């Protein structure tokens, strides 16, 4: 394993530059403002999220928060589409 590597000055051939698709460190560090709430959930729901969270090595509260955020995002999209398709009546 101590064999010396010999580099040569050869052309690299077809080289393709790939666009940067990774998020910036600032985007990764972004933390949304949170609001603490007290919420009573069924034991069945909490047990489910705790079980799934342990399988995925995360916190069950985080999973519930992401689920709610996904729902809000989906509903916002649906509501925005509905608002743009409503037509106003014009007086004749």
Secondary structure, DSSP 8 states (H G I E B T S, - for coil): -------------S-------S--HHHHH-------------HHHHHHHHHHHHHTTS-HHHHHHHHHHHHHHHHHHHHHHHHHH-------
